[in-house]
Amino acid sequence: MSLQLFIGNKNYSSWSMRPWVLLTQAGIPFEEVMVRFDAFDADSTFKQTVGAINPVGKVPVLIDDGFAVWDTLAIAEYLAERFPEKRLWPADARARARARSVCAEMHSGFGALRNHCAMNIEASLPEVGRIVWRDQAGVRADVARLEAMWTELLAEHGGPLLFGDFSIADAYFAPVCSRLRTYALPVSPTVAAYVDRVLALPGVQAWVQQALTEHDFVAMDEPYRASR
């Protein structure tokens, strides 16, 4: 079986990061195909390239022997079924349902955090974070929800990760951990320790180190900074 994963820029693409980290941390071999974010217009190179394999024209896209799976949750579910021995979801049925619930919540929610704290691995933006934290009640509410969710799950399952061992849920929240670090948003010691553990995972470290080598300024993803 030959897997390909189409992704966007590692520095900016939080959705691409999730299945890439999942595959890498789980030790599932795959070929990476990076499609640079140039623009999202219909005639852009990005849209033309990705649109040829995914009618939605977005990344990530997983290709398994010519069969395309898009949307991060669909990819995660496909990999869990394709590689049951990897135990990508928790073994316990209720824990598995809860893990799916929190991933779905991330998938459809936390809009304020995503909109005001865009993914940017190579940047350190505590000054932007302070302004966002002061002015954006929605961001404060999103972080409060993360605090409650993560604290409860860590206590219930004993850590070190959300459901004990590494799972899809940790891959799903890895970009959130990166955002919290980039913008230095205030969190409790319990949550800060979880963020540190996630960012130290080999799969996450591999993504971060490769993101740092891109040196590719994409203006549409950095409205708060000037081109260098």
FENLINLIN-V143164 format. One line per field, one symbol per residue. psi: psi as a letter, one per 30 degrees, with the letter a starting at -180 (. if undefined). Layout:
psi=???
This chain:
psi=kjkkjklakeffjeeeeefeeeeeefhjklkkjkjkjelglegleeeeeefffjffhlllkkkjhfkkklkeeeeeeeeeeeifffhfllekeeeeeeeeeeeeeeefaheeeeefikkjefljheeeeeeeeefjeeeeeeeeeeeeeeeeeeeefgafaehclkleeeeegefeeeeeeeghkklleeeeeeeeeeffkeeeeeeeeeeffehjjjeffifgllk.
